[in-house]
Amino acid sequence: MIDNRRQRYAFFLNCTNICLYMSEKKCTFAQKLSHKGNMTAREALKTYFGYDDFRPLQEEIVQSVLDGRDTLALMPTGGGKSLCFQVPTMVMNGLCLVITPLIALMKDQVENLRKRDIRAAAIYTGMSYEEQKTALDNCKWGPYHFLYVSPERLESEEFRERLARLPICLIAVDEAHCISQWGYDFRPSYLKIAEIRDLVGGEARIPILALTATATPEVVDDIQERLAFREKNVLRKSFLRSNLSYVVRQTNKKADEIVHILSKVPGSAIVYVRNRQRTQELAAYLNAKGLSADFYHAGLNSKERSIKQEAWKKFKDERESQTIRVIVATNAFGMGIDKSDVRLVIHHDLPDTIEAYFQEAGRAGRDEQKAFAVLLYDPTTDKAKARKRVADNYPPKEFVCDVYHKTCDFLGVGAGSGQGHTFMLPIHDLCRIMHLPILQTYSALHLLSQAGYIDFQEEQEIHPRVKIRITHQEIADYGLGEMQLKVLDLLMRKYTGIFTDLQYIHFDSLSNELSYKQLHELLVSLAQRNILTYIPRSIENTFYFVQDRQADIFLPISIYEKHQQQYIEKLKAMVEYADNQQYCRSQLLLSYFGEDNADTCGTCDICRAKAKQTNT
């Protein structure tokens, strides 16, 4: 009986291997054929993305890239930045290296490209070495067109060596303002990008496309210099939003004011708040007032986020069931959200920067129809909170160093070790055991990231982890079902170290026939029989050592003092915008981004107040 089971298992294994191999070969061959021949940008736009025409400025940017020119594209939120590098890549028929600090955006774009049968890969914190290696091998040998990486990957010498062997035709730098110390989110790892181009392109000098939705004139010049543009080349779309009315309402009863505004302005709405607890409290309050609302923050898993997003996206009318009119969210909400008919964006709290405010407010009225961006402002309370933010975001340097060493001790990483390793970091446990304040600890970890010692990512979704506990030969002795055998076979084929270490696994790569729930249940059943160890997916903070643990760390002036002063100045600009009772709000925003000759909008609260005074 045992021999029969073994024979059946061996036959099943061989058949599965042959079928998978032939399927992969067929797919690869078909894709290679589909990419043969020359294709225009418009043909690629239609063929791969289903659009008949470009949005304003997209075609100029695409053509600039196809002409081989270094290009800085300034486009407001919702302007379609991703197509500006996706279309030329499909025309050039090579690999585009996309550098972005937003892991959630990486995952979203890779998934969307795969849905269009365009092969794309991503490498980010939390992936195993084996997964990273597989992604790079696929990009080298397979018909892959996009490789998304976080800027911190560029620090790894091994990664840079492997990158040099890839057929890269374009480097796309998303959130390009992060390369400038004058920007609002400086990342030192971005400074490696110019070196990367020399590494992968050699004398060919492959083009760079830098993209951002928010950049002051100072930042625009700095981006081009730091990316070593061969010549200055800025393509800009005006930040003017003539259909969007900017309003500041002074009130100390913000929840009631939100209810009032929602009663006056119909349609979908976003309400931004600064902390997760407040998202839940305010959503519950709105529901109690008869408004369909839900909450959203980074602590939700992908399934929860997806359900809430879809219910909100589907909203058209209050009479519809199973839809949500108002989403109450932290700034985590927005990436990958494509809903053009948002009529109202309300900021419950004062944002840190004009840039952040402009991006979030700009999610209203993308359909070019009338929309409103409302900032609720309590001068006394909000100014006091702003002052506290400075202290919370920039704790003393001594405290930052203390957090570094206590975190290393907590993770069991000694001096001179750690480089290249990723750890799950339970912040609450760290702060409880090491007697650290939570808010300032988060700030310290982000400062350490900016200084290049670590890469700290808050609450990323961690893939399930599996380790097979029995030998390959023992599998046939357990009398397993066909689907259990199939799952084990797929695990063994895709993850070579699965017998010795826990491996991160991707459910979507294991089977197209089984749902997430079915795979989860199969793995649970195998774990219950001690055949494997299974750790389901979770939401974790990740702590990646960019370099070995240092005995002494140094926060340079550019990371701490200058950045602190810059933060204060940007926060001050945000307060001045809220305090303003004289100038058109649209003019103020446009002037901040270097558009000094704009006309008054006629629709903001200041313009309407002046018009009312004139008419009385």
C-alpha positions in Angstrom: 0.0 0.0 0.0 2.8 2.3 0.9 4.6 1.6 -2.4 1.4 2.4 -4.3 1.0 5.7 -2.5 4.6 6.6 -3.3 4.1 5.6 -7.0 0.9 7.7 -7.2 2.7 10.7 -5.6 5.7 10.4 -7.9 3.4 10.2 -10.9 1.4 13.2 -9.7 4.7 15.1 -9.1 6.0 14.4 -12.6 2.8 15.3 -14.3 2.5 18.5 -12.4 6.1 19.5 -13.2 5.6 18.8 -17.0 2.3 20.7 -17.1 3.7 23.7 -15.3 6.9 23.7 -17.4 4.9 23.6 -20.7 2.5 26.3 -19.5 5.4 28.6 -18.6 7.2 27.9 -21.9 4.0 28.6 -23.9 3.3 31.8 -22.0 6.9 33.1 -22.5 6.9 32.3 -26.2 3.5 34.0 -26.7 4.6 37.1 -24.9 7.8 37.4 -26.8 5.9 37.2 -30.0 3.5 39.8 -28.9 6.2 42.3 -28.3 7.9 41.9 -31.7 7.9 44.8 -34.1 7.8 48.6 -33.8 4.9 50.2 -32.0 4.0 53.9 -31.6 3.2 55.4 -28.3 -0.5 55.7 -29.2 -0.6 52.1 -30.3 1.0 51.0 -27.0 -1.5 53.1 -25.1 -4.4 51.4 -26.8 -3.0 47.9 -27.0 -1.8 47.5 -23.4 -3.8 50.0 -21.4 -7.1 50.3 -23.4 -7.0 54.1 -23.8 -7.7 55.9 -27.1 -6.0 59.1 -26.2 -3.5 60.6 -23.7 -4.4 63.1 -21.0 -3.0 66.6 -21.2 0.9 66.6 -21.1 1.2 62.8 -21.0 2.0 62.5 -24.7 4.7 65.2 -24.5 6.3 63.4 -21.5 6.2 60.1 -23.3 7.8 61.5 -26.5 10.5 63.2 -24.5 11.4 59.9 -22.9 11.3 58.1 -26.3 13.7 60.8 -27.7 16.1 59.7 -25.0 15.9 63.0 -23.0 16.2 63.2 -19.2 12.8 64.5 -18.1 11.2 66.0 -15.0 7.4 65.8 -15.1 5.4 67.9 -12.8 1.8 66.7 -12.7 -0.8 67.2 -10.0 -2.4 64.3 -8.1 -4.6 62.2 -10.5 -2.7 63.4 -13.6 -1.8 59.9 -14.7 1.9 59.9 -13.9 2.4 56.1 -14.1 1.4 55.9 -17.8 4.3 58.4 -18.6 6.8 55.6 -17.9 4.7 52.6 -18.6 3.8 53.5 -22.2 7.4 54.3 -23.4 8.7 51.1 -21.8 6.3 49.0 -23.8 7.4 50.8 -26.9 11.1 50.5 -26.1 10.6 46.8 -25.3 13.1 46.7 -22.4 13.0 46.7 -18.6 12.0 49.9 -16.7 13.5 50.3 -13.3 10.9 52.1 -11.1 12.2 53.6 -7.9 9.5 54.5 -5.4 9.4 54.8 -1.6 5.7 53.7 -1.4 5.5 50.0 -1.0 1.7 50.0 -1.1 1.9 51.8 -4.5 4.4 49.3 -5.7 2.2 46.4 -5.0 -0.9 48.1 -6.4 0.8 48.9 -9.7 2.4 45.5 -10.1 -1.0 43.9 -9.6 -2.6 46.2 -12.1 0.1 45.5 -14.7 -0.3 41.8 -14.2 -4.1 42.1 -14.8 -3.2 43.5 -18.2 -0.9 40.6 -18.9 2.2 42.8 -18.5 4.9 41.1 -16.4 6.2 43.2 -13.5 8.1 42.5 -10.3 8.8 44.3 -7.1 11.5 44.1 -4.4 10.8 45.7 -1.0 11.4 45.3 2.7 10.0 42.1 4.1 10.8 39.8 1.1 13.1 36.9 1.7 16.5 36.6 -0.1 15.1 33.8 -2.2 12.1 35.9 -3.3 14.4 38.8 -4.3 16.7 36.5 -6.2 13.8 35.0 -8.1 12.4 38.4 -9.0 15.8 39.5 -10.4 16.3 36.2 -12.3 12.8 36.7 -13.8 13.7 40.2 -14.9 17.0 39.0 -16.4 15.7 36.0 -18.3 12.0 36.4 -18.7 9.9 38.9 -20.7 9.5 41.3 -17.8 9.0 45.0 -18.4 8.9 46.6 -15.0 11.0 46.2 -11.8 9.8 48.2 -8.8 12.3 48.8 -6.0 12.4 50.9 -2.9 15.3 53.4 -2.9 16.9 51.6 0.1 17.6 48.6 -2.2 20.1 50.8 -4.1 22.4 50.7 -1.0 23.1 47.0 -1.4 26.3 46.2 -3.3 25.0 42.8 -4.2 21.8 44.2 -5.6 23.7 46.8 -7.6 25.8 44.1 -9.1 22.8 42.1 -10.2 21.1 45.3 -11.5 24.0 45.9 -13.8 23.2 42.7 -15.7 19.6 43.6 -16.4 18.3 45.0 -19.8 17.2 48.3 -18.4 16.0 50.9 -20.9 14.5 53.5 -18.6 14.8 54.6 -15.0 11.6 56.1 -13.5 11.9 58.0 -10.2 8.5 58.4 -8.5 8.1 60.9 -5.7 11.2 62.6 -7.1 11.0 65.5 -4.5 12.4 62.9 -2.1 15.9 63.4 -3.7 16.0 67.1 -2.7 16.9 68.2 0.8 14.5 71.2 0.0 11.7 68.8 -0.5 9.2 67.7 2.3 10.2 64.1 2.4 14.0 63.8 1.8 15.4 60.3 1.5 19.2 60.0 1.4 19.0 56.7 -0.5 17.6 58.6 -3.5 21.1 60.2 -3.9 22.3 56.8 -5.3 20.1 57.0 -8.3 22.6 59.0 -10.5 25.2 56.3 -9.7 22.8 53.6 -10.7 22.3 55.1 -14.2 26.0 55.0 -14.8 26.1 51.4 -13.5 23.3 50.0 -15.7 23.7 52.2 -18.8 27.4 52.8 -19.1 28.1 55.2 -21.9 24.7 54.7 -23.4 23.2 57.0 -20.7 19.7 55.6 -20.6 17.1 58.3 -19.9 15.7 59.2 -16.5 12.1 60.2 -16.0 11.5 61.9 -12.6 7.9 62.4 -11.5 6.4 64.4 -8.7 3.0 66.0 -7.9 4.5 68.6 -5.6 7.7 70.6 -6.1 8.6 74.2 -5.4 11.0 76.0 -8.0 13.9 75.3 -5.6 13.1 71.6 -5.5 12.7 71.5 -9.3 16.3 72.7 -9.8 17.7 70.5 -7.1 16.1 67.3 -8.6 17.7 67.9 -12.0 21.1 68.6 -10.5 21.1 65.5 -8.1 19.9 63.2 -10.9 22.7 64.5 -13.2 20.4 65.6 -16.0 22.3 66.1 -19.2 20.3 69.2 -19.9 17.4 70.8 -18.0 14.1 69.6 -19.2 11.0 70.3 -17.2 7.5 69.5 -18.5 4.9 70.9 -16.3 1.2 70.9 -16.0 -0.4 73.8 -14.3 -1.5 73.1 -10.8 -4.6 75.2 -11.4 -7.8 73.4 -10.5 -10.5 75.8 -11.7 -13.3 73.3 -10.7 -12.1 73.0 -7.1 -13.1 75.5 -4.5 -10.8 75.8 -1.5 -12.4 76.7 1.8 -11.2 77.3 5.3 -13.8 77.1 8.1 -12.9 78.3 11.6 -14.7 76.2 14.2 -14.1 74.4 17.5 -16.9 71.9 16.8 -15.4 70.1 13.9 -17.5 66.9 13.9 -20.7 68.9 13.8 -19.3 71.1 11.1 -18.5 68.0 9.0 -22.1 66.8 9.4 -23.3 70.3 8.3 -21.1 70.4 5.2 -22.0 66.9 4.2 -25.7 67.9 4.4 -25.0 70.7 1.9 -22.7 69.0 -0.5 -24.0 65.8 -2.1 -21.8 63.0 -3.4 -18.7 61.0 -2.3 -16.4 62.4 0.3 -13.1 61.9 2.0 -12.5 63.2 5.6 -8.8 63.2 6.5 -7.8 62.9 10.2 -4.3 62.5 11.8 -4.7 59.3 13.9 -6.3 55.9 13.6 -8.5 56.0 16.6 -10.1 59.2 15.4 -11.0 57.6 12.0 -13.1 55.0 13.9 -14.6 57.5 16.3 -15.6 60.0 13.6 -17.0 57.3 11.2 -19.2 56.0 14.1 -20.4 59.6 14.8 -21.3 60.2 11.1 -23.1 56.9 11.0 -25.1 57.8 14.1 -26.1 61.0 12.2 -27.5 59.0 9.4 -24.5 59.3 7.0 -23.0 56.2 5.5 -19.4 56.2 6.6 -16.5 53.9 7.2 -12.9 54.2 8.4 -9.5 53.5 6.8 -5.9 53.5 8.0 -2.6 51.7 7.4 -3.3 49.1 10.2 -5.9 47.3 8.1 -5.0 44.2 6.1 -5.3 44.2 2.4 -8.6 42.4 2.4 -10.1 44.9 4.8 -8.8 47.8 2.8 -10.1 46.4 -0.5 -13.6 45.8 0.9 -13.8 49.4 2.2 -12.3 50.9 -1.0 -14.8 49.0 -3.2 -17.8 50.0 -1.1 -16.8 53.6 -1.3 -15.9 53.5 -5.0 -19.3 52.1 -5.9 -21.2 54.9 -4.2 -23.4 56.9 -6.5 -26.5 57.7 -4.6 -27.6 57.7 -0.9 -30.4 55.2 -1.8 -27.9 52.5 -2.7 -27.2 49.8 -0.2 -23.8 48.1 0.4 -22.0 51.3 -0.5 -20.2 54.0 1.5 -20.5 57.7 0.9 -17.9 59.0 3.3 -14.5 57.4 4.0 -12.8 58.8 7.2 -9.1 58.1 6.8 -5.5 58.9 7.7 -3.1 59.9 4.9 -2.7 56.2 4.1 -5.8 56.6 1.9 -5.2 57.8 -1.6 -2.5 55.6 -3.2 -4.0 53.5 -5.9 -7.5 55.1 -5.4 -9.0 55.9 -8.7 -12.4 57.6 -8.2 -13.0 60.7 -10.3 -16.3 61.8 -8.9 -15.2 62.8 -5.3 -17.2 65.9 -4.6 -15.7 66.8 -1.2 -12.4 66.5 0.7 -12.5 67.7 4.3 -9.4 68.0 6.5 -10.3 67.6 10.1 -6.8 68.4 11.2 -4.1 70.8 9.9 -1.7 69.0 7.5 2.1 69.3 8.1 2.8 70.9 4.7 1.2 72.7 1.8 2.4 69.9 -0.4 0.5 67.2 1.6 -2.6 69.4 1.7 -2.5 70.1 -2.0 -2.1 66.4 -2.9 -5.0 65.3 -0.6 -7.3 68.1 -1.5 -6.6 67.3 -5.1 -8.4 64.0 -4.9 -11.7 65.9 -5.2 -13.1 66.7 -8.6 -10.9 64.7 -10.9 -13.8 64.5 -13.3 -13.5 68.3 -13.8 -16.9 68.8 -12.2 -17.5 71.2 -9.3 -15.9 70.0 -6.1 -14.8 71.4 -2.7 -11.7 71.1 -0.5 -12.5 72.2 3.0 -10.0 72.7 5.9 -11.5 72.9 9.4 -9.4 75.2 11.6 -9.4 76.0 15.3 -6.6 78.7 15.6 -5.9 78.2 19.3 -6.0 74.4 19.4 -4.4 73.7 16.0 -1.5 76.0 16.6 -0.7 74.4 19.9 -0.9 71.0 18.3 1.5 72.2 15.5 4.1 73.2 18.1 3.8 69.8 19.8 4.4 68.1 16.5 7.8 69.7 16.1 8.9 68.3 19.4 7.4 64.9 18.7 8.9 64.6 15.2 12.3 65.8 16.3 13.2 64.4 19.7 16.7 65.1 21.1 19.6 63.4 19.2 20.6 61.6 22.4 17.1 60.0 22.5 17.4 58.9 18.8 20.8 57.2 19.5 19.3 55.5 22.6 16.4 54.2 20.5 18.8 52.8 17.9 20.8 50.8 20.4 17.8 49.7 22.5 16.1 48.4 19.3 19.3 46.5 18.3 19.4 45.0 21.7 15.7 44.1 21.6 16.3 42.4 18.2 19.4 40.6 19.4 21.8 42.2 16.9 25.3 42.8 18.1 27.9 45.4 17.0 29.3 44.8 13.6 26.4 42.6 12.4 22.9 42.9 10.9 23.5 44.3 7.4 21.0 43.0 4.9 18.7 41.5 7.5 15.1 42.3 8.0 13.3 41.9 11.3 9.7 42.2 12.4 9.5 44.9 15.0 6.6 45.0 17.5 6.8 48.6 18.5 4.6 48.3 21.5 6.6 45.5 23.0 9.8 47.4 22.3 8.6 50.5 24.0 7.2 48.5 27.0 10.3 46.5 27.6 12.8 49.2 26.9 10.7 52.0 28.6 10.4 54.2 25.5 7.6 56.7 24.6 5.8 55.4 21.5 5.3 58.5 19.4 8.9 59.8 19.8 10.2 56.3 19.1 8.4 56.2 15.8 10.0 59.6 15.0 13.5 58.4 16.0 13.2 55.3 13.8 12.2 57.5 10.8 15.2 59.8 11.5 17.5 56.8 11.6 16.0 55.8 8.2 16.8 59.2 6.7 20.3 59.0 8.1 20.9 55.8 6.2 21.4 53.3 9.1 18.2 51.4 8.7 15.0 51.2 6.6 12.0 51.3 8.8 8.6 50.7 7.4 5.4 51.1 9.5 2.9 48.2 9.5 3.6 46.5 6.2 1.5 43.5 5.3 3.8 40.5 5.8 3.3 37.6 3.5 2.5 34.2 5.0 5.6 32.1 6.1 5.9 28.3 5.7 8.5 25.7 6.7 8.1 22.0 5.8 9.0 19.9 8.9 9.2 16.5 7.3 11.6 15.1 4.6 10.7 14.8 1.0 10.7 11.1 1.3 8.2 11.0 4.2 5.5 12.9 2.4 4.1 9.8 0.7 3.6 8.1 4.1 1.0 10.6 5.3 -1.9 9.6 3.1 -2.5 13.1 1.9 -5.2 14.2 -0.5 -4.6 15.3 -4.1 -4.8 19.1 -3.3 -2.6 18.8 -0.2 0.0 17.0 -2.4 -0.3 19.7 -5.0 0.2 22.5 -2.6 3.3 20.8 -1.1 4.7 20.2 -4.5 4.3 23.8 -5.5 5.9 25.0 -2.2 8.9 22.7 -2.8 9.4 23.8 -6.4 9.1 27.5 -5.7 10.9 27.8 -2.4 14.2 25.8 -2.3 15.0 26.6 1.3 11.6 25.6 2.7 12.9 22.5 4.5 15.4 24.4 6.5 13.9 27.9 7.1 10.6 29.8 7.2 10.0 31.1 3.7 7.8 34.0 2.8 5.2 32.8 0.3 2.9 34.5 -2.2 -0.5 32.9 -2.4 -1.2 34.3 -5.9 1.9 32.5 -7.2 1.0 29.1 -5.8 -2.3 28.4 -7.7 -4.8 29.9 -10.0 -7.3 27.3 -9.1 -7.6 27.9 -5.4 -8.9 30.9 -3.5 -6.9 32.5 -0.6 -9.3 30.9 1.8 -8.8 27.4 0.3 -5.0 27.7 0.3 -5.1 29.0 3.9 -7.3 26.0 5.0 -5.1 23.5 3.3 -2.0 24.9 5.0 -3.8 25.0 8.3 -4.7 21.3 7.9 -1.1 20.4 7.1 0.2 22.4 10.1 -2.2 20.5 12.4 -0.6 17.3 11.3 2.9 18.7 12.0 3.8 18.4 8.3 4.7 22.1 8.1 4.9 25.2 10.2 2.5 27.9 8.9 2.4 31.6 10.0 -0.5 33.4 8.3 -0.1 36.9 6.9 0.0 39.7 9.3 0.6 43.4 9.6 4.0 44.2 11.0 6.6 47.0 11.4 9.8 46.0 9.5 13.3 47.0 10.5 15.9 46.5 7.8 19.6 47.0 8.5 21.1 49.0 5.6 24.5 48.7 7.3 25.9 46.7 10.3 25.1 47.9 13.8 27.4 50.8 14.6 28.9 51.5 18.0 28.4 55.2 17.4 25.8 56.9 15.1 25.8 60.4 13.9 22.8 62.5 12.7 24.2 65.0 10.2 23.0 68.6 10.2 21.3 68.0 6.8 19.2 65.2 8.4 18.3 66.8 11.8 18.9 70.5 12.2 18.2 71.6 8.6 15.3 69.2 8.2 13.9 70.3 11.5 14.0 73.9 10.5 12.5 73.1 7.1 9.7 71.2 8.8 9.0 74.3 11.0 9.0 76.6 8.0 6.6 74.3 6.0 4.3 74.0 9.0 4.4 77.8 9.4 3.3 78.1 5.7 0.4 75.8 6.4 -0.7 77.8 9.4 -0.4 81.1 7.4 -2.6 79.6 4.7 -5.2 78.7 7.3 -5.0 82.1 9.0 -5.2 84.0 5.7 -8.3 86.2 5.4 -7.1 88.5 2.5 -5.7 86.6 -0.5 -7.4 84.2 -2.9 -6.6 80.7 -1.7 -6.0 79.3 -5.2 -3.5 82.1 -5.9 -1.7 81.3 -2.6 -1.3 77.6 -3.4 -0.2 78.2 -7.0 2.3 80.9 -5.9 3.8 78.4 -3.4 4.5 76.1 -6.4 6.0 78.9 -8.5 2.9 80.0 -10.5 2.9 83.7 -9.7 0.6 85.1 -12.4 -2.6 83.2 -11.7 -5.9 85.0 -11.6 -8.2 84.9 -8.6 -10.4 81.9 -8.6 -13.7 83.6 -7.7 -14.8 80.4 -5.8 -12.8 80.1 -2.6 -14.1 81.4 0.7 -12.0 84.6 0.4 -13.1 85.4 -3.1 -16.8 84.7 -2.3 -16.6 86.9 0.8 -15.1 89.8 -1.2 -17.7 89.4 -3.9 -20.4 89.5 -1.2 -19.0 92.7 0.3 -18.8 94.3 -3.2 -22.5 93.5 -3.9 -23.8 94.9 -0.6 
